[in-house]
Amino acid sequence: MIIRRYLVKQVVSTSLVVIALLTLIMMGGRLIKFFGVAAQGRLDTSILFSIIGYRLPEFLTLILPLGFFIGLMLVFGRLYVDHEMAVMNGSGISRNQLGRLLIPLTVVFLAVQTVLMVWMSPWGLRKFEELTTNQAVRTGFDLVRPKEFISSGPYTIYAGDLSEDRRNLKDVFFYQRAEKPGKPDVMILAKEATRVEVANETASIVDLSEGRRYEIFPGTPKYTQAEFQSYRLRLESDKEAKFESAEVEALPIGKLWNNRTDPVVASELGWRIFVPFSIVTALMLAIALCEVSPRQGRYLKLFPALLIFASLIVALMAVKTRVSKDEMGIWAYPLVLVVYGIAGALFSRKQKLAPKIKKRIQQARS
């Protein structure tokens, strides 16, 4: 049908533009954050775009329904503003019939959203965690740059020179703040430092030679000093440098199903199964809320409609939190979607219901 092809083309093109714009805004903010971490030396700049790529499916799970809804609102609003809707209504095609013509496209978006939430997003989170754990988490002497003071967690490190393989440092200064009050800070000056590879060791092991070690009590003149020819230093991983995804959110759907009796797992399982159907609810709400007067412009109702659809997403997130705390069952997800779907169906009939309601009110007053 010509009308269906026309509508599908308009909705797809508009939705893709909106999705691309929203993705650029959200990912741009996250990329700036990662650049800040990389500037501190705690993240390898070569893996920045790999990290963004792995996180992209997670962002799209929220952007896709919103972009589809905005695309529908803009397209139907333009039909009203350009009087195309009036021509279609005059030809016997109602707004609800136009909505039914978009059901196949809605099913396609629903399938894409399901793939993103059930498979792509968890896979991306697992790859992201693997990448940041194996390559981006940098500790201790991994951060050192020649003739610069580098801070990482409780450590401050300086080296006058550094070998190309980053194993040997010259003229080393090391300062470690005390973890607990009343404990001394540690300062070490050494002529040379050599990294030591130890199997199955997450910390950095460094052998220092020809130096002095000080224990300093801040705020007091008290300190201790010791000279050494050789001293082995162990630097624990900087926990603040880790990028950890929630374990449950990264689990495959099969593992979630096998452990569905756990409230946290049940909340994530319900989120992946039912939230994709927000695409269908988006179609129902857009059909109900898109009507505008040609003089008003197609953007008049866009902001209120966005608030309504955003409230749906917020409600689903609130349900996820409640289910994870075992305060609700997984049935709450479809209940929220049904309530909003019914509201959309009622709004779409407001032109028929409004005169009857107004007449009832007038009769009650008289």
N, C-alpha and C positions, 0 to 999 in steps of 0.2 A: 504494500500500500504506500502511495506517495506521501501521505501525511505522516505515517510511521517513520519512513526513511528521513523525512525532513526533521521530525522531532528528535530522532535518535542522533542524527548528525549534529544538531544544535546542542543537545544535552551533553554528548560525549566531548565535543570540542570545548564547551564552556567549563565542564567539570574538570577536564584535564588541565586547563589553564589555571583554575582555582587550586587544584591539588598541587601543581608545580609551584605556584606562588607560596602556598602555605608550607610546603616542604622546604623551600628555599629559606623562608623566615625561620622555621624551627631548627633546621639543620645548621643554618648560619650561626645562630646563637650557641648551639652546642659546639660547633667548630671553633668559635672564638674561645670557649672555655678550654678546649683541648690545646689550642695554641698557647694559652696562658700556662697550662701545665708543662707543655714542651719548652716554653721559655725558661721555666725554672729548672730545666734539665731532667725532669722526672719522666719524660716521655720522648721516645724516638720520633722525630718529625717524619721519618720515612713511612711510618705506619698510620699517619693521621687519616688519610683518605680511606684506608682499609677499615679503620675503626668506624668512620662515618658510613661506609657501605654496609657493614654488618649491623649497624643500628638503624638503618633506613627502614627495613620491614616493620620494626617496632613502632616507629613514628607513623608509618602509613596506616597502621591498624586504626588509629584515631583520625588521621587526616582524610582517608578515603570516604567514610560516611559523611563527614562534614562537607568535603568538596562536592560530593554527589548531591547533597541537599542544597547547597548554595547554587550549584549549576541548574538544578530544577527550578529554584526560585527565580533566578535571573531569566531563564528561557521563558517560563510561563508569564513572568512579569512583562517581558518584552512583547509577548503575544497580545497582552491586554493594551499596552501602550501604543502599539502599532495597529490596533484595531483588528488584528488577525483573529483574535478570539471571538470578536463580534461576528465576523464573517463565518467562522466555523459554527458558532451557535445558530446563526441564521440558516446554515446548511443542515442543521439537525445533529451536529456533533457537539456534545456537551464536554465540559471540563473533565468529568469523571471518565468519559469514554477516551479522552486523550490520555488520561492516566493509565487506563487499561492497555493502550497501545504500547506503553513503555514497560510493561511487565517483563517481556523477554530481556530488555536491556538491564532491568533491575536484577533479574536472575544472574546475568553475567557479572554484574558488580558484586552480587552476593557470593558468587563462586570465588571471585578474586579475593574478597575480604576473608572468606573461610580459609583459603589457602594461606593467606598472610598470617592469620591468627593461629591456625592449627599447626602449620609446619614452618613457614618462613621465619616468623618472629622468634620462636624458640631456637631454631637453628642459628639465626644471627646472634642471639644472646650467648649461645654456647661458643661460637667462633670468636665473638668479642672477648669473652672471658679468657679463652685460651690464648688469644693474641696478646692481650694486656698482661696476662700472667707470665707468659714465656718471654716476651720481648720488651714490653713497655714498662714494666715495674723495675725501676732502677734504684739501687741502694748504694750507700757509702761511696766507695771509690769509683763506681760507675759514673758518678756525676762530675768528677773532677775535670776542670779545664785549667790549663797552665796559667799561673799568675792571677787567679780569680778565687775569691772566697765563695764557697758553695755551701748552702745550708740544705739539709735534708732531715726533717724530723728533729731529733735532739742533737744532731751532729752539725758541725761546721768544719770544713776541710779546705786546706790551701796547699798547693804544690807549685814549686818554682818551675818544674819541668815535668814532662810526661812523655813516655815512649809511645810509638805509633800503635802498638798492640795493647796499650793501656795497662800493662802489667807492672811497669816500673815507674816510680815517682821519685823526684829529687826534692830536697829541702821541704819536708812535709811538716805542716802544722795541723794539728787535730784537736778539736774541742768538743766535749760531750757534756751536755747539761744533765744534772741529776734528775732521775725520774721521781724521787720522793723528797719532800722537805726534810732538811736536816742532813741529807747525804751530800757528799762533796761533788763538785764538778771536776771533770778530768781534762787536763791539757797535756798534749804530747808534742814534743819537737823532735824530729828525727831527720837524719841526713838522707836516708833512702828508705823506700817502702816497696815491697814486692808482693804481688797478689799470689795466693796459693789456691790451686784448684782442689776441692775436696768433693768426692762423689756424694750425691744425695744431700747436699748442704745448700740451704736457701740463703744463708747469710754470707757476707763477704769476709773472707779470711785473708789477713794481710800480715806479713812479717816485716817489722820495723828494725832498723839497725842504726847503732851509734846515735843515741838520743837521750832525752830526759823526759820523765813523766812527773806531772804535778797533780796533786789533789788540792783543790781550792774550795774553801767555804765562803760563798759570796756574802759580803757585808761584814766580814771579820778578817783580821790580819792572819788568821790561822791557815797554814798550808803545809803540805809535805812534799818532798822532792826525792826522786830516785833516778839514778843514771843506769843505763843499760847498753849492752852491746847488741843484744837481740831480744825482740819483744813481739809476741804474737797477739794481734788484735782481731777481735771478732765483732763485726758490725751487723746487727739484726736488720731485717727488711724494714723499710719505711712503710708502716701500715697506711699512712695517709696517702701514699702514692698508688694504692691499689684501686682498681676500678672493678667493683664487684656487682654482678647482676644477681637479682634474687634467684635463689636456687630453684624454687618451684616454677618460676616463670620461664626458666630455661629447659625444663624437663620435657621430653617427648610426650605426645598425647597418650601413648600406650602406658607409660609409667604413671601418668596421672590417673588413668582409668583403674589401674591395678591398686592404687592407694587412695581411691576416692572416698574412703571412710574418714580420712583425716580432713578436718575443717578447712585448713589452708589449701590443701590440694583440691578439695571440692570447690572452693571459691574460684581457683584458677581454671578448673575444668569447666565450670558453668560459664565463666567469662569467655572462654574460647568457643564454646558450643553455641551460646545464645546471642552474644553481642553482634555477630555478623548479621543477624536478622534486623538490626537497627537500620540496615539499608532499605528493607521493606517499609519500616516505619517512616523513614525519611521520605519515601515516595508518597505515603498517605498524608503526612503532615504538609508536604509541599503542595499537593493538590488542594488541600483544605485552606492553606494560608496565602496562596499566591495571588488571589484576586485583588486587583488595584484599578483605580480610575485612571484613564489616560492622562488626565490633568495632574494626577498625583505623582506619576513617575514610578518606575518599577522598583526603586530602592526604598520606597516608603515603608513597606512591610518587611523588608529584609532583616532589619535589626531586631524587631520583636520576634520574628520567626526564628532567627538565630538563637535568641535567648531561650525560646521554647525547646529547640533541638538540643542546645547545650545543657538544658536542665535534664533532658533524657540521659545524656552521657554522664552527667554528675550523679544522677539517680542510680545508674548502673554501677558506677564506681563505689557509691555508698553501699550498695548491696554486696559488692565484692568484699568490702571491709567487714560488713556485718556477718557474712557467711564465714569468712576466715576466723572470726571470733566465736563461731558456733552460736550466734544469736538469731540466725535465719537459716532456712534450708535453701537448696539450690533452686527450688521452685520460684523464688523471688525474682530471678532474672526474667523468665517468660511473663510473670505477672506484670512487671513494669512495662515490658514491651506491649502487652495486650492493653494495658490502661492507656498508653499513649496512642495506640492504634485506634481504640474506640473513640478517644478524644478527637483524633483526626477525622474519623468517619462522621462524627457529630458536627464538626466544624464545616465539613464539606456540604452538609445539608442545611446550613444556617439560613440560606435564602428561602428554603421551604418552611423551616421551623420558625424563623423570626416573626413573620406576620401572625402566625397562630399564637405564639407566646405573647406578642403585643396585644392581641385581641383578648386573650385570657386575662392579662393584667388589667386592661380597661374594664372588663366585665367585673373583675373582683373589686375594683375601686368604686364602681357604680353600685 
